[in-house]
Amino acid sequence: MIPEMVFFLIDLFGSAAFALSGAMVACQKKADLFGVVFLAETTALGGGMIRDVLLGRFPPAMFTNWQDLNVALAMALVVFFAVLRHSETYYREEALVERINNLVDAVGLGMFAVTGCQVAAAAGYQANGFLVVFMGTITAVGGGLLRDIILGEIPFILTKYIYALAAIAGATSYYLLDRWGADSTLAAAVGICVTFVLRWLATRYKWNLPRPA
């Protein structure tokens, strides 16, 4: 199991990364201040909420963990006012913004793939590898899934860059290393790196799964 302080930091940085990503997407969609904050919070905390509901943890952590809620709010406000101040440059440099967004999103994806596994294992399901990896994956992709549904778009995980598979690979790497007795912090680092690298490479080289048409 990941040490409590290490878990706290990974979870916090994951929330910050996903909040930044969600806020950037909201700004690209020309959302107002409430919309930017709402979509940032949804992206950062939505996956954990789905995980907690599936695990029967009530209320979900997003309603009790004020650190994640506040850091997501802070990131949303930073993005909103930065875009407000430099809106012409922001909307002109669309390709650069998308690259930054993909990079930040990859960081959050890796961190939440690991923390989701940890929460499921701590809930007593450590022996059930499928459940633990599934919870790691849904924690990682759930927030973005909810964000895209709210925006009325086909969820990103269903269309581009082996998004969910990267989270599955990272969660599986962490779970197996932890079960085989590796240092838990090292296992977490490997899981995060596997997810991040696969996500970044898929974005960089446009890797996609086959489609019927």
MARMAR-145105 format. One record per atom (N, C-alpha, C): residue number from 1; y, x, z; atom name. Coordinates in steps of 0.001 Angstrom, whole numbers, plus 500000, padded with zeros to 6 digits. Each point is the difference from the previous one (the first is absolute). Last residue first. Example, Ala and Ser with C-alpha at 12.3 -4.5 7.8 and 13.67 -1.06 7.14 Angstrom:
- n, c2, c1, c3, atom
- 2, 497750, 512850, 507080, N
- 2, 501190, 500820, 500060, CA
- 2, 501090, 499230, 500730, C
- 1, 494280, 500290, 499930, N
- 1, 501190, 499110, 500000, CA
- 1, 501200, 500900, 500000, C
end
This chain:
- n, c2, c1, c3, atom
- 213, 502000, 484881, 460229, N
- 213, 500823, 499885, 498800, CA
- 213, 501277, 500791, 500181, C
- 212, 496482, 499969, 503278, N
- 212, 499270, 499314, 498918, CA
- 212, 500811, 499897, 498719, C
- 211, 500477, 504179, 503492, N
- 211, 500374, 498586, 499949, CA
- 211, 499271, 499336, 498840, C
- 210, 499545, 504815, 503433, N
- 210, 499875, 499271, 498716, CA
- 210, 500399, 498537, 500149, C
- 209, 502343, 503468, 503314, N
- 209, 498637, 499540, 499761, CA
- 209, 499938, 499250, 498675, C
- 208, 503602, 503986, 500863, N
- 208, 499772, 498584, 500263, CA
- 208, 498532, 499671, 499773, C
- 207, 503932, 504355, 500288, N
- 207, 498600, 499615, 500108, CA
- 207, 499905, 498521, 500359, C
- 206, 503897, 503279, 498945, N
- 206, 499797, 498624, 499529, CA
- 206, 498519, 499622, 499979, C
- 205, 502241, 504125, 501663, N
- 205, 499264, 500057, 498737, CA
- 205, 499605, 498622, 499476, C
- 204, 502623, 500549, 504062, N
- 204, 500473, 501092, 499136, CA
- 204, 499341, 499958, 498624, C
- 203, 498635, 496970, 503432, N
- 203, 501341, 499681, 499519, CA
- 203, 500474, 501029, 498986, C
- 202, 495907, 500758, 502086, N
- 202, 499877, 498797, 499172, CA
- 202, 501345, 499593, 499423, C
- 201, 499879, 503564, 503076, N
- 201, 499426, 500394, 498719, CA
- 201, 499876, 498801, 499054, C
- 200, 501469, 499182, 504416, N
- 200, 501003, 500757, 499256, CA
- 200, 499478, 500394, 498626, C
- 199, 497040, 497817, 502964, N
- 199, 501087, 499087, 499612, CA
- 199, 501038, 500728, 499145, C
- 198, 496526, 502550, 501858, N
- 198, 499478, 499099, 498967, CA
- 198, 501086, 499054, 499489, C
- 197, 501135, 502859, 503585, N
- 197, 499772, 500768, 498770, CA
- 197, 499489, 499097, 498880, C
- 196, 500611, 498099, 504345, N
- 196, 501268, 500399, 499389, CA
- 196, 499779, 500687, 498654, C
- 195, 496190, 498852, 502613, N
- 195, 500701, 498813, 499482, CA
- 195, 501257, 500394, 499243, C
- 194, 497693, 503437, 502176, N
- 194, 499178, 499469, 498906, CA
- 194, 500692, 498795, 499363, C
- 193, 501971, 501846, 503884, N
- 193, 500185, 500844, 498813, CA
- 193, 499204, 499488, 498806, C
- 192, 499510, 497833, 504205, N
- 192, 501352, 499804, 499479, CA
- 192, 500198, 500771, 498707, C
- 191, 495952, 500649, 502291, N
- 191, 500089, 498646, 499455, CA
- 191, 501354, 499707, 499386, C
- 190, 499393, 504092, 502283, N
- 190, 499247, 499984, 498740, CA
- 190, 500091, 498627, 499346, C
- 189, 501891, 500485, 504258, N
- 189, 500778, 500751, 499014, CA
- 189, 499312, 499991, 498641, C
- 188, 497700, 498091, 503655, N
- 188, 501142, 499170, 499605, CA
- 188, 500822, 500698, 498922, C
- 187, 496499, 502413, 501917, N
- 187, 499461, 498915, 499172, CA
- 187, 501120, 499096, 499506, C
- 186, 501124, 503343, 503064, N
- 186, 499690, 500580, 498692, CA
- 186, 499474, 498927, 499054, C
- 185, 500690, 498745, 504403, N
- 185, 501295, 500240, 499364, CA
- 185, 499814, 500602, 498611, C
- 184, 496170, 499311, 502674, N
- 184, 500567, 498728, 499539, CA
- 184, 501345, 500182, 499310, C
- 183, 495809, 503483, 500026, N
- 183, 501181, 499753, 500815, CA
- 183, 500750, 498790, 499442, C
- 182, 494912, 499911, 498875, N
- 182, 501133, 500884, 499720, CA
- 182, 501144, 499686, 500961, C
- 181, 495518, 497768, 499566, N
- 181, 500393, 500823, 501126, CA
- 181, 501124, 500982, 499741, C
- 180, 497840, 496344, 497277, N
- 180, 499218, 501239, 499993, CA
- 180, 500450, 500994, 501060, C
- 179, 502290, 495861, 499305, N
- 179, 498627, 499681, 500417, CA
- 179, 499129, 501240, 500063, C
- 178, 504417, 500414, 498378, N
- 178, 500033, 499634, 501415, CA
- 178, 498596, 499714, 500530, C
- 177, 500520, 500832, 495402, N
- 177, 500253, 501212, 500768, CA
- 177, 499992, 499716, 501497, C
- 176, 499597, 496315, 497100, N
- 176, 498815, 500859, 499961, CA
- 176, 500194, 501273, 500813, C
- 175, 503689, 496992, 499558, N
- 175, 498903, 499397, 500757, CA
- 175, 498778, 500922, 500066, C
- 174, 503772, 501269, 497321, N
- 174, 500282, 500057, 501439, CA
- 174, 498812, 499493, 500810, C
- 173, 499690, 499620, 495354, N
- 173, 499995, 501416, 500397, CA
- 173, 500223, 500143, 501497, C
- 172, 500395, 495705, 498109, N
- 172, 498607, 500433, 500056, CA
- 172, 499900, 501454, 500462, C
- 171, 504278, 498209, 499240, N
- 171, 499395, 499377, 501173, CA
- 171, 498548, 500440, 500172, C
- 170, 502273, 501440, 496118, N
- 170, 500549, 500623, 501195, CA
- 170, 499382, 499447, 501269, C
- 169, 498774, 498044, 495883, N
- 169, 499526, 501392, 500059, CA
- 169, 500497, 500693, 501263, C
- 168, 501586, 495645, 499087, N
- 168, 498573, 499966, 500351, CA
- 168, 499454, 501419, 500155, C
- 167, 504393, 499525, 498429, N
- 167, 499915, 499652, 501425, CA
- 167, 498550, 499974, 500471, C
- 166, 500742, 500663, 495443, N
- 166, 500506, 501163, 500730, CA
- 166, 499913, 499752, 501505, C
- 165, 498949, 496462, 497117, N
- 165, 498934, 501003, 500042, CA
- 165, 500431, 501262, 500729, C
- 164, 503114, 496485, 499161, N
- 164, 499084, 499677, 501090, CA
- 164, 498890, 501041, 500113, C
- 163, 503046, 500641, 496413, N
- 163, 500702, 499951, 501283, CA
- 163, 499050, 499767, 501170, C
- 162, 499881, 501139, 494858, N
- 162, 498909, 500039, 500987, CA
- 162, 500517, 499986, 501440, C
- 161, 502868, 499241, 495955, N
- 161, 499868, 501307, 500637, CA
- 161, 499008, 500052, 501166, C
- 160, 501560, 495090, 498241, N
- 160, 500457, 501349, 499683, CA
- 160, 499435, 501081, 500897, C
- 159, 499142, 494936, 500047, N
- 159, 500393, 500334, 498634, CA
- 159, 500215, 501481, 499723, C
- 158, 498979, 497474, 504211, N
- 158, 499089, 499431, 499003, CA
- 158, 500267, 500494, 498590, C
- 157, 502627, 501098, 503974, N
- 157, 498651, 500541, 500203, CA
- 157, 499017, 499501, 498949, C
- 156, 504585, 498448, 500236, N
- 156, 499884, 501338, 499442, CA
- 156, 498575, 500525, 500089, C
- 155, 501113, 494669, 499770, N
- 155, 499990, 501117, 500950, CA
- 155, 499693, 501335, 499341, C
- 154, 502520, 496031, 497518, N
- 154, 498597, 500366, 500164, CA
- 154, 499960, 501210, 500932, C
- 153, 504204, 496873, 500687, N
- 153, 499443, 500947, 499038, CA
- 153, 498501, 500177, 500230, C
- 152, 503714, 497549, 502559, N
- 152, 499452, 499263, 498867, CA
- 152, 499417, 500893, 498920, C
- 151, 501934, 501008, 504513, N
- 151, 500865, 500210, 498841, CA
- 151, 499485, 499289, 498749, C
- 150, 497479, 499868, 504018, N
- 150, 501303, 499398, 500311, CA
- 150, 500942, 500106, 498798, C
- 149, 495872, 502196, 499700, N
- 149, 499807, 498549, 499944, CA
- 149, 501316, 499281, 500259, C
- 148, 499929, 504662, 500487, N
- 148, 499931, 499619, 498588, CA
- 148, 499811, 498490, 499835, C
- 147, 499985, 501800, 504404, N
- 147, 501316, 500192, 499359, CA
- 147, 499984, 499507, 498564, C
- 146, 495916, 500138, 502395, N
- 146, 500860, 498880, 500415, CA
- 146, 501371, 500083, 499343, C
- 145, 497104, 503595, 499216, N
- 145, 499440, 498789, 499416, CA
- 145, 500862, 498784, 500340, C
- 144, 500979, 504126, 501999, N
- 144, 500443, 499963, 498609, CA
- 144, 499490, 498773, 499278, C
- 143, 498489, 500672, 504383, N
- 143, 501443, 499765, 500000, CA
- 143, 500560, 499908, 498593, C
- 142, 495348, 501091, 500666, N
- 142, 500342, 498611, 500284, CA
- 142, 501489, 499703, 499949, C
- 141, 497401, 504313, 499472, N
- 141, 500468, 499288, 498801, CA
- 141, 500549, 498613, 500286, C
- 140, 498330, 503056, 503504, N
- 140, 500781, 500813, 499065, CA
- 140, 500606, 499188, 498862, C
- 139, 497083, 498026, 503202, N
- 139, 501215, 500424, 500695, CA
- 139, 500922, 500738, 499047, C
- 138, 495772, 498814, 498468, N
- 138, 500888, 498835, 500036, CA
- 138, 501284, 500312, 500762, C
- 137, 496658, 503390, 499781, N
- 137, 500538, 499699, 498673, CA
- 137, 500984, 498829, 500043, C
- 136, 497651, 501202, 503924, N
- 136, 500929, 501062, 499627, CA
- 136, 500671, 499708, 498676, C
- 135, 496638, 497118, 501382, N
- 135, 501205, 499806, 500807, CA
- 135, 501026, 501101, 499734, C
- 134, 495809, 500357, 497885, N
- 134, 500720, 498823, 499487, CA
- 134, 501297, 499787, 500770, C
- 133, 497093, 503324, 501519, N
- 133, 500675, 500422, 498772, CA
- 133, 500782, 498836, 499399, C
- 132, 497390, 499033, 503782, N
- 132, 501058, 500949, 500360, CA
- 132, 500785, 500427, 498760, C
- 131, 496210, 497211, 499434, N
- 131, 501107, 499288, 500630, CA
- 131, 501157, 500949, 500300, C
- 130, 496032, 501858, 498255, N
- 130, 500649, 499142, 499005, CA
- 130, 501216, 499302, 500601, C
- 129, 497250, 502676, 502839, N
- 129, 500841, 500762, 499085, CA
- 129, 500731, 499139, 498994, C
- 128, 497977, 499322, 504932, N
- 128, 500014, 499210, 498768, CA
- 128, 500967, 500647, 499006, C
- 127, 499436, 501614, 504483, N
- 127, 498714, 500166, 499320, CA
- 127, 499944, 499265, 498663, C
- 126, 503815, 499703, 502963, N
- 126, 499879, 501344, 499445, CA
- 126, 498713, 500205, 499215, C
- 125, 502443, 496127, 502427, N
- 125, 499221, 499907, 498763, CA
- 125, 499735, 501361, 499355, C
- 124, 502783, 498565, 504021, N
- 124, 498570, 499929, 500267, CA
- 124, 499111, 499974, 498776, C
- 123, 504939, 500612, 500592, N
- 123, 499665, 498613, 500331, CA
- 123, 498506, 499804, 500210, C
- 122, 501878, 504144, 498540, N
- 122, 500343, 499789, 501407, CA
- 122, 499669, 498584, 500460, C
- 121, 499456, 501119, 495437, N
- 121, 499021, 500728, 500809, CA
- 121, 500242, 499765, 501484, C
- 120, 503111, 498200, 496987, N
- 120, 498716, 499302, 499883, CA
- 120, 498929, 500675, 500849, C
- 119, 504203, 502075, 499728, N
- 119, 500117, 498736, 500730, CA
- 119, 498676, 499244, 499973, C
- 118, 500323, 503978, 497447, N
- 118, 500022, 500270, 501434, CA
- 118, 500034, 498711, 500823, C
- 117, 500409, 499768, 495288, N
- 117, 498633, 500357, 500406, CA
- 117, 499920, 500200, 501509, C
- 116, 504230, 499342, 498178, N
- 116, 499222, 498763, 499939, CA
- 116, 498555, 500226, 500403, C
- 115, 502923, 503691, 499576, N
- 115, 500244, 499246, 501232, CA
- 115, 499228, 498685, 500017, C
- 114, 499700, 502724, 496084, N
- 114, 499397, 500643, 501169, CA
- 114, 500204, 499168, 501263, C
- 113, 501997, 498628, 495978, N
- 113, 498554, 499974, 499764, CA
- 113, 499260, 500573, 501202, C
- 112, 504712, 500206, 499879, N
- 112, 499480, 498715, 500460, CA
- 112, 498502, 499850, 499722, C
- 111, 502265, 503941, 498561, N
- 111, 500103, 499884, 501460, CA
- 111, 499400, 498692, 500500, C
- 110, 500265, 500828, 495283, N
- 110, 499061, 500892, 500673, CA
- 110, 500001, 499830, 501509, C
- 109, 503140, 497540, 497445, N
- 109, 498643, 499565, 499676, CA
- 109, 498974, 500848, 500744, C
- 108, 504605, 501168, 500185, N
- 108, 499657, 498858, 500841, CA
- 108, 498569, 499542, 499791, C
- 107, 501575, 503420, 497191, N
- 107, 499966, 500475, 501384, CA
- 107, 499584, 498863, 500932, C
- 106, 500764, 498971, 495519, N
- 106, 498749, 500736, 500147, CA
- 106, 499838, 500535, 501414, C
- 105, 504059, 497894, 498770, N
- 105, 498926, 499027, 500140, CA
- 105, 498656, 500686, 500211, C
- 104, 503775, 502631, 499009, N
- 104, 500095, 499456, 501357, CA
- 104, 498853, 499029, 500262, C
- 103, 500323, 501671, 495647, N
- 103, 499704, 501088, 500926, CA
- 103, 499989, 499498, 501441, C
- 102, 501320, 497047, 496554, N
- 102, 498564, 500270, 499934, CA
- 102, 499587, 501084, 500984, C
- 101, 504597, 499062, 499551, N
- 101, 499299, 498878, 500617, CA
- 101, 498495, 500231, 500023, C
- 100, 502696, 503051, 497692, N
- 100, 500185, 500141, 501445, CA
- 100, 499238, 498902, 500743, C
- 99, 500054, 499723, 495350, N
- 99, 499218, 501162, 500426, CA
- 99, 500099, 500205, 501504, C
- 98, 502641, 496616, 498042, N
- 98, 498586, 499632, 499994, CA
- 98, 499123, 501163, 500445, C
- 97, 504610, 500760, 499468, N
- 97, 499767, 499116, 501146, CA
- 97, 498526, 499625, 500085, C
- 96, 501402, 502411, 496250, N
- 96, 500000, 500846, 501190, CA
- 96, 499705, 499173, 501244, C
- 95, 500518, 497682, 495946, N
- 95, 498777, 500799, 499962, CA
- 95, 499892, 500892, 501239, C
- 94, 503961, 497389, 499356, N
- 94, 498831, 499180, 500327, CA
- 94, 498716, 500818, 500052, C
- 93, 505226, 500715, 499913, N
- 93, 498903, 500966, 500112, CA
- 93, 498698, 499294, 500375, C
- 92, 503992, 497467, 499596, N
- 92, 499948, 500787, 498772, CA
- 92, 498792, 500935, 499987, C
- 91, 501065, 497344, 503797, N
- 91, 499418, 499173, 498942, CA
- 91, 499945, 500731, 498658, C
- 90, 501899, 502254, 503764, N
- 90, 498651, 499535, 500361, CA
- 90, 499358, 499230, 498852, C
- 89, 504559, 501430, 499711, N
- 89, 499058, 501098, 499816, CA
- 89, 498577, 499528, 500233, C
- 88, 503375, 496896, 500847, N
- 88, 500001, 500337, 498576, CA
- 88, 498991, 501101, 499705, C
- 87, 500757, 498654, 504549, N
- 87, 499226, 499046, 499199, CA
- 87, 499931, 500382, 498523, C
- 86, 501471, 501962, 504627, N
- 86, 499780, 500728, 498747, CA
- 86, 499223, 499131, 499009, C
- 85, 501316, 498287, 504270, N
- 85, 501031, 501017, 499811, CA
- 85, 499886, 500695, 498649, C
- 84, 496763, 496791, 501345, N
- 84, 501286, 499325, 499921, CA
- 84, 501121, 500999, 499681, C
- 83, 495696, 501650, 500893, N
- 83, 500069, 499400, 498662, CA
- 83, 501345, 499294, 499804, C
- 82, 499196, 501754, 504213, N
- 82, 500052, 501113, 499055, CA
- 82, 500118, 499475, 498567, C
- 81, 499367, 496937, 503483, N
- 81, 501377, 500483, 499972, CA
- 81, 500160, 501225, 499094, C
- 80, 495632, 498063, 500485, N
- 80, 500947, 498988, 499527, CA
- 80, 501410, 500569, 499873, C
- 79, 496549, 502703, 501891, N
- 79, 499865, 499824, 498553, CA
- 79, 501049, 499031, 499474, C
- 78, 499836, 500604, 504641, N
- 78, 500388, 501261, 499352, CA
- 78, 499959, 499850, 498484, C
- 77, 498380, 496443, 502602, N
- 77, 501464, 500069, 500016, CA
- 77, 500506, 501269, 499333, C
- 76, 495340, 499453, 500500, N
- 76, 500524, 498980, 499083, CA
- 76, 501519, 500067, 499921, C
- 75, 497779, 502729, 503128, N
- 75, 499811, 500498, 498638, CA
- 75, 500553, 499015, 498980, C
- 74, 500044, 498689, 504538, N
- 74, 500922, 501117, 499774, CA
- 74, 499888, 500522, 498568, C
- 73, 496951, 496696, 501401, N
- 73, 501341, 499441, 499872, CA
- 73, 501009, 501103, 499682, C
- 72, 495647, 501313, 500988, N
- 72, 500034, 499345, 498694, CA
- 72, 501380, 499398, 499735, C
- 71, 499189, 501835, 504194, N
- 71, 500124, 501080, 499018, CA
- 71, 500019, 499423, 498588, C
- 70, 499396, 496980, 503595, N
- 70, 501342, 500577, 499976, CA
- 70, 500152, 501111, 498971, C
- 69, 495745, 497966, 500685, N
- 69, 500951, 498993, 499523, CA
- 69, 501396, 500594, 499851, C
- 68, 496612, 502638, 501954, N
- 68, 499805, 499851, 498558, CA
- 68, 501000, 499017, 499408, C
- 67, 500082, 500531, 504681, N
- 67, 500364, 501255, 499336, CA
- 67, 499879, 499875, 498487, C
- 66, 498688, 496477, 503020, N
- 66, 501396, 500007, 499609, CA
- 66, 500410, 501292, 499296, C
- 65, 495492, 497061, 500863, N
- 65, 500313, 501416, 499843, CA
- 65, 501430, 500133, 499472, C
- 64, 497948, 495720, 500627, N
- 64, 500063, 500649, 501312, CA
- 64, 500407, 501471, 499929, C
- 63, 499252, 496969, 496245, N
- 63, 500805, 499186, 500905, CA
- 63, 500151, 500615, 501387, C
- 62, 497332, 501939, 496469, N
- 62, 501370, 499948, 499489, CA
- 62, 500924, 499176, 500900, C
- 61, 495193, 500457, 500729, N
- 61, 500831, 501082, 500533, CA
- 61, 501447, 499918, 499528, C
- 60, 497072, 495463, 500407, N
- 60, 499927, 501256, 499250, CA
- 60, 501029, 501015, 500497, C
- 59, 498328, 496421, 503588, N
- 59, 500728, 499973, 498729, CA
- 59, 499854, 501329, 499264, C
- 58, 496095, 499335, 500832, N
- 58, 501173, 499125, 500040, CA
- 58, 500811, 500256, 501268, C
- 57, 495557, 501654, 496714, N
- 57, 500957, 500559, 500967, CA
- 57, 501282, 499173, 499967, C
- 56, 495737, 499776, 497254, N
- 56, 500167, 499091, 501126, CA
- 56, 500908, 500537, 501077, C
- 55, 498738, 501805, 495513, N
- 55, 499298, 500543, 501169, CA
- 55, 500109, 499092, 501218, C
- 54, 502238, 498893, 495962, N
- 54, 498577, 500095, 499665, CA
- 54, 499172, 500516, 501172, C
- 53, 504690, 499888, 500453, N
- 53, 499489, 498629, 499915, CA
- 53, 498502, 500017, 499715, C
- 52, 502240, 504112, 499941, N
- 52, 499877, 499488, 501360, CA
- 52, 499460, 498574, 500016, C
- 51, 500903, 502056, 495789, N
- 51, 498904, 500675, 500711, CA
- 51, 499781, 499390, 501376, C
- 50, 503738, 498565, 497530, N
- 50, 498756, 499477, 499415, CA
- 50, 498797, 500585, 500727, C
- 49, 504154, 501720, 501251, N
- 49, 499866, 498615, 500436, CA
- 49, 498704, 499385, 499461, C
- 48, 501245, 504322, 498601, N
- 48, 499500, 500004, 501368, CA
- 48, 499815, 498593, 500540, C
- 47, 501950, 500479, 495769, N
- 47, 498603, 500416, 499964, CA
- 47, 499377, 500021, 501378, C
- 46, 504689, 499027, 499548, N
- 46, 499118, 498943, 499526, CA
- 46, 498532, 500363, 499983, C
- 45, 504067, 502757, 501120, N
- 45, 499215, 499407, 501080, CA
- 45, 498969, 498972, 499538, C
- 44, 503101, 502567, 497046, N
- 44, 499626, 500926, 501068, CA
- 44, 498990, 499409, 500975, C
- 43, 501815, 497399, 496403, N
- 43, 499245, 501112, 499443, CA
- 43, 499487, 500922, 501096, C
- 42, 502839, 496451, 501274, N
- 42, 498727, 499483, 499500, CA
- 42, 499121, 501121, 499469, C
- 41, 504395, 501022, 501349, N
- 41, 499159, 499704, 501157, CA
- 41, 498623, 499500, 499554, C
- 40, 503168, 500711, 496632, N
- 40, 499675, 501278, 500629, CA
- 40, 499065, 499785, 501187, C
- 39, 501744, 496232, 497857, N
- 39, 498964, 500620, 499183, CA
- 39, 499609, 501371, 500545, C
- 38, 503491, 497648, 502188, N
- 38, 498761, 499226, 500073, CA
- 38, 498873, 500661, 499215, C
- 37, 504386, 501861, 499808, N
- 37, 499393, 500184, 501322, CA
- 37, 498648, 499298, 500077, C
- 36, 502471, 499369, 496081, N
- 36, 499607, 501404, 500107, CA
- 36, 499296, 500256, 501331, C
- 35, 501856, 495720, 499272, N
- 35, 498838, 500229, 499155, CA
- 35, 499494, 501425, 500097, C
- 34, 504023, 498816, 502193, N
- 34, 498838, 499409, 500667, CA
- 34, 498728, 500267, 499207, C
- 33, 504022, 501413, 498018, N
- 33, 499679, 500779, 501198, CA
- 33, 498784, 499441, 500725, C
- 32, 499953, 498712, 494944, N
- 32, 501129, 500173, 500903, CA
- 32, 499541, 500745, 501255, C
- 31, 497753, 500695, 494997, N
- 31, 499965, 499161, 501190, CA
- 31, 501253, 500229, 500841, C
- 30, 498313, 501873, 495485, N
- 30, 501333, 499466, 500316, CA
- 30, 499968, 499000, 501167, C
- 29, 496441, 502924, 498123, N
- 29, 499942, 498581, 499642, CA
- 29, 501306, 499275, 500318, C
- 28, 499452, 504558, 501114, N
- 28, 499799, 499939, 498557, CA
- 28, 499967, 498554, 499502, C
- 27, 500183, 500778, 504627, N
- 27, 501286, 500313, 499368, CA
- 27, 499888, 499949, 498482, C
- 26, 496062, 499438, 502494, N
- 26, 500885, 498854, 500190, CA
- 26, 501357, 500234, 499346, C
- 25, 496913, 503543, 500066, N
- 25, 499564, 498955, 499069, CA
- 25, 500926, 498796, 500101, C
- 24, 500729, 503381, 503071, N
- 24, 500378, 500452, 498665, CA
- 24, 499596, 498977, 498945, C
- 23, 498684, 499280, 504468, N
- 23, 501443, 499796, 499844, CA
- 23, 500468, 500415, 498609, C
- 22, 495483, 500776, 501194, N
- 22, 500274, 498573, 499865, CA
- 22, 501471, 499707, 499783, C
- 21, 498707, 504480, 500852, N
- 21, 499486, 499543, 498716, CA
- 21, 500319, 498531, 499767, C
- 20, 501086, 501830, 504183, N
- 20, 500841, 500575, 498944, CA
- 20, 499578, 499497, 498632, C
- 19, 497270, 498844, 503565, N
- 19, 501265, 499267, 500066, CA
- 19, 500976, 500511, 498949, C
- 18, 495909, 502254, 500539, N
- 18, 499822, 498720, 499320, CA
- 18, 501271, 499156, 500041, C
- 17, 500045, 504132, 502307, N
- 17, 499785, 500230, 498574, CA
- 17, 499877, 498683, 499239, C
- 16, 500327, 499887, 504742, N
- 16, 501266, 500432, 499391, CA
- 16, 499856, 500152, 498493, C
- 15, 496131, 499051, 502490, N
- 15, 500895, 498841, 499969, CA
- 15, 501324, 500348, 499325, C
- 14, 496975, 503488, 500741, N
- 14, 499492, 499091, 498977, CA
- 14, 500872, 498774, 499858, C
- 13, 500923, 503034, 503442, N
- 13, 500422, 500540, 498707, CA
- 13, 499481, 499135, 498853, C
- 12, 498629, 498781, 504313, N
- 12, 501451, 499868, 499902, CA
- 12, 500510, 500493, 498646, C
- 11, 495405, 500497, 501096, N
- 11, 500339, 498584, 499810, CA
- 11, 501496, 499814, 499787, C
- 10, 498450, 504296, 501096, N
- 10, 499525, 499628, 498663, CA
- 10, 500405, 498563, 499683, C
- 9, 500909, 501536, 504337, N
- 9, 500878, 500630, 499009, CA
- 9, 499586, 499636, 498579, C
- 8, 497302, 498451, 503598, N
- 8, 501332, 499400, 500073, CA
- 8, 500921, 500561, 498921, C
- 7, 495732, 501947, 500564, N
- 7, 499912, 498679, 499383, CA
- 7, 501371, 499332, 499953, C
- 6, 499696, 504008, 502308, N
- 6, 499858, 500248, 498564, CA
- 6, 499934, 498675, 499247, C
- 5, 500020, 499807, 504682, N
- 5, 501300, 500418, 499499, CA
- 5, 499971, 500250, 498495, C
- 4, 495899, 498840, 502220, N
- 4, 500975, 498910, 500018, CA
- 4, 501346, 500392, 499404, C
- 3, 495423, 502328, 498286, N
- 3, 500785, 499970, 501241, CA
- 3, 501146, 499006, 499915, C
- 2, 495591, 499193, 497091, N
- 2, 501250, 500765, 499909, CA
- 2, 500726, 499932, 501345, C
- 1, 494576, 499670, 499515, N
- 1, 501199, 499159, 500000, CA
- 1, 501249, 500876, 500000, C
end
